[in-house]
Amino acid sequence: MKISEQTQLVLRNFANINQSILLNEGSRLATMSVMRNILASADVDVEFPVQFGIYDLPRFLGNLSIYPELEFHEKYVLMSNGSKTYKFMAADPSIIVHPTTTFKMDESENNPDDAKEITDYDINVTLTDATLSTISKVAQINSLPDYALMTEDGNINFVALDKKSDTTDIAKEPVGTSNANFQMYFRAENMKFIEGDYDVSVSRNKISTFRHNTKAIQYWVTLEQDSKYED
């Protein structure tokens, strides 16, 4: 079998969240950060035949660029390119931080039976690729470690700042309106998403979901504990 470029794109993104991954049988990929504050799921166009643990996903992807043909076995995957082969050994699942349960992906037919559903979101906005890209660049240029969704005069702004500094620079873009008053904080380092537009829902209980508009991929990110929401 071969892994499509689209699925490789997802795996490269997931490697930024956790350098290890447990591939499960089927076409659903899922990963979790080592700190367990980011969860991501994607439906892909590849059917994995067995459960297979990969401890060093970047190394696996590097080898995949040389040996694109794969034959999965329980303990190893035989990677090949014509007569050239490479035997990549499986990792024990016990040494990989991975989701044992997950949330339901919207409009997916691959949700596990025990997938959880979050329905009590309080904030709903769209963050375009242009907005995410601009705020990310500004945050990097100015070493701003935090992002936020916050209200000001009835407007919702997507913001980059340093929330620990009273004299922080602030970059902001309007993304919606609200009658509520809130400051919902994210660590910039946790926003490791595939490029694109996202529908974003945030709960006052400090959990958020980012749903890609065109790809079957969804992220759940825990907010910072000093986030505040008032009706």
Disulfide bonds with the S-S distance in Angstrom:
none
